[in-house]
Amino acid sequence: MDFAPSGRVGELRERLRGFIEGHVMPVEHEALTALDREVGPGVAYPAILVEMRERARGEGLWNLFLADDEQGAGLAGWEYGMLCEEMGRSPVAPMVFNCAAPDTGNAEILAEYGTPEQKARWLEPLLHDHVRSCFSMTEPETSGSDPTKLAARAELDGGEWVINGRKWFTSGYNGAAVAIAMVVTDPGAAPHKRASMILVPVGTPGFTGVRPVSVMGHDAGPGHWEVRYEEARVPESFLLGERGDGFSIAQARLGPGRIHHCMRAIGSAERAFELMCEHALSREAFGGPLAEKQFVQDFIAKSRIEIDAARLMVLHAAWKVDTEGKRAARQEISMIKVLAAQMHQDVCDRAMQVHGALGMSDDLPLALMWRQGRWLRIADGPDEVHKMVIAQRELSRFKPAAAPVGSAAAPGDP
């Protein structure tokens, strides 16, 4: 494994960093405010972001997440991970480069499983226009950590899917053009074959936004919405992939997405770390700069160790996906999902503590970064589920192998 960036990746990373520092961070607060005020039905991005997005596209910093050379940058997963780290330094940067979730995951599965008609109608606008999508899976009545228990249904009727059910935390619904809904199409099938994914254009009769779900006091912008499907009808051809493959498509979507989230968390943690170090050197208290206090030095040392450790683990997981496939890297992906989210929480918390009351305020981005990072410990599978899966896989390596057929069982075996 050699994680030294190629000349091209190094050049892209420097250009991204320059763009973010020169164009994004100076107007970051204004962009976040505009997202809350301007986004709504028919408006995916505020004007300030549309302007930056056009500038980024003109500079070739666009659709970097796609692994093909035709539509994207043609980067390996671990190479794109390095760019994700740069984009993670600002909460609006992924949108600027058309690399924000849930659009990236939706575009990836549309590219892999979509029909030519679906790609023309939904993928092309997602890649080339100022259009957003949303992902509609989690439900209020069922456990989001166990998608085999989904309750929303879709039934075929005269060449149309008729969808009924409630969803919430439909991320990005406000201002989106289309939802990818994961719903039960075969209730009597095996648990992992019950659900399918169906494309549902926003504005379809019977598909309505009930309310934005307030997340840690924030309910504006694209948001996380509760939505309702009541006899919502779409053509049978809007099925994404094969019937009953919803779970496997979701898994294919989540693997790379978790790596992207982790690398953005590392970029965010790096920014928090830099703010902490700068403040520690400039702020004086009790006879000297904070940087001379042992507890601050402990914060800085721990943070440096944890950020670098997380980065190496995430790059290794991405490298394993690239070289051996998503299935072979399941354990590594689960481990980084837990590690990176917790690391981000710890580093941001220390940075807030060093800044004192200022760290609690929204005059700095630290509180926002902490709030968004806390969400990562739930999104794409809660920490506890990943830990359970990690432990089960490890324990299975130590279980005695099944005795060969016809051989005698060992004493005490059943």
C-alpha positions, 0 to 999 in steps of 0.5 A, a space after each residue: 500500500 502506497 498512499 502517496 498521491 499521484 501527481 494528478 491527485 496531488 494537483 487536484 488536492 491543491 486546487 481544491 484547497 485553494 478554491 475552498 480557501 479562496 472562494 468558499 470559506 470567505 462566504 461560508 456563513 452567507 452560503 449557509 444562511 442562503 441555504 436556509 432562506 432560499 431553498 424550497 420547491 423548485 430551488 435546489 441551491 441558493 444563488 450564491 452556491 449556484 455561482 460558486 458551482 459554475 466557477 468550480 465546474 469551469 475549473 474542472 473541479 466537478 463530479 470528482 466522486 465518479 470513478 469513470 473518466 467520461 463523467 467523473 475524474 476516474 479516481 480510485 476510491 482512496 484517491 477520491 478519499 483524499 479529495 473528500 478530506 479537503 471538501 470536509 473542511 467546509 460544510 458547504 464545499 461538497 455542494 460546490 463541487 457537486 459531491 454532496 450526499 445523498 446525491 453522490 450515492 444516488 448518482 452512483 446507483 443510477 449509473 450502475 443500475 439505472 436504465 438508459 431512460 432513467 439515466 437520461 431523465 435523472 442521472 444526467 441532470 444530477 451530474 450536469 445541472 443544479 439539481 438535487 435528489 433525496 433518499 427515502 428509506 428510514 421510517 418512524 414506525 420501524 427501526 432504521 438500523 434494520 432495513 429488513 423491517 421496512 413497512 412502506 409498500 408498493 404494489 403493481 396495478 395496471 403497469 404502475 407502482 402504487 406506493 403507501 407509507 410514511 418515511 422520515 429523515 428523507 435527507 434533502 427532500 426540500 428542493 429536490 427533484 426526485 426521491 429514491 424510495 426503498 419500499 416493500 414490493 414482495 412482503 412474503 419474500 426472504 427478509 433481504 429480498 422484500 424491498 425494491 428501490 423506486 424513483 418517485 419524482 417530487 410533485 407526484 400526486 400522493 407524495 407529500 412533504 409533511 414537515 422538516 424534522 428539526 435536528 439539534 434545533 435546525 429544520 431549514 435548508 434541504 433538511 431531513 423531512 418526514 414524507 408521506 406516500 398515499 396512493 402515489 403512482 409512478 410507472 412500473 419502469 421507474 423501478 431502479 434495478 431488479 425487483 427485490 434487490 433494494 437491500 443489495 443496492 442499498 449496501 452497494 450505495 452505503 459502502 463507498 458512501 461511508 468512506 466518503 463520510 469518514 474522509 470528510 469527517 477527517 477534513 472537518 477534524 483537521 480544521 477544528 485541530 488547526 483552530 484549536 492550535 492557533 487559539 492556544 498559541 494566541 490566547 493568554 490566561 493565568 500567566 501565559 499562552 494556553 499552549 503552555 498548559 499541560 491539559 491543552 498539550 494533551 488535547 493537541 497530542 491526542 487529537 493529532 494521533 487520532 486524526 492520523 490514525 483514522 486517516 490511515 484506516 480509512 485510506 486502507 479501507 478504500 484501498 481494499 475496496 479498490 483492490 478486493 471489492 466492497 464485500 471483502 472490505 466490509 469489516 474495515 468499512 464498519 470499523 472506520 465508520 465507528 472510529 472516524 465519527 467518534 474521533 471527529 466528536 472528540 477533536 471538535 469537543 476539545 477544540 470547543 473546550 479550548 475556545 471556551 465560550 467562543 467555542 459554543 457560539 456560532 461565531 466560529 464553525 466549531 459548534 456546527 461541525 460538532 452538531 453535524 459530526 454527531 449525526 454521523 454516529 447515527 447515519 449509515 448505521 449507528 455505532 452500536 450496530 457496526 460494533 456488533 457486526 465487527 465483534 461477530 465477524 471477529 468471533 467467527 474466526 475463533 469458532 471451531 471448524 465444523 467436524 468433517 462428515 462422518 468423523 467423531 465429535 470431540 468429547 463434550 460436543 453435541 
